[in-house]
Amino acid sequence: QLQVVESGGGLVQPGESLRLSCVVSGVTLDFYAIGWFRQAPGKEREGIACIGSNGAYTNYADSVKGRFTVSRDNAKKIVYLQMNDLKFEDTAVYHCGAPDPNYCSVPFARTILGSWGQGTQVTVSS
């Protein structure tokens, strides 16, 4: 079964950067699109980025477009989310997962294959 472990979050100031990692296990990553999602306090979880199985296709929520970049290393079974120019409103718990159905859709999928991981906290504060 597909499992994910997210890491890389932290406390940063506005304008700074972070790179999140999503380690995927239980499946051959090459065959799966992977999305990044986030849940801010008091809000529903939202999809923000997605990368196709071979990395050729990506899509982003308008709120992060131009600031965040998703990439993947299938050999290492890791999907990354590079977050630049972080803003207060980026504060959230960030999750990754394989969208269900497994492709990068617009709008973003709201469910994933397998279970949600613990996520990694990103806090943007001055």
URSUL-V21609 format. One record per helix or strand. SS is the DSSP state (hx for helix, st for strand). FROM is the first residue (numbers start at 0). LEN is the number of residues. If there is no record, write none. Layout:
ss->(SS,SS)
from->(FROM,FROM)
len->(LEN,LEN)
//
This chain:
ss->(st,st,st,hx,st,st,st,st,st,hx,st,st,st,st)
from->(2,9,17,28,33,45,57,67,77,87,91,98,111,119)
len->(5,3,8,3,6,6,3,6,6,3,6,1,1,5)
//
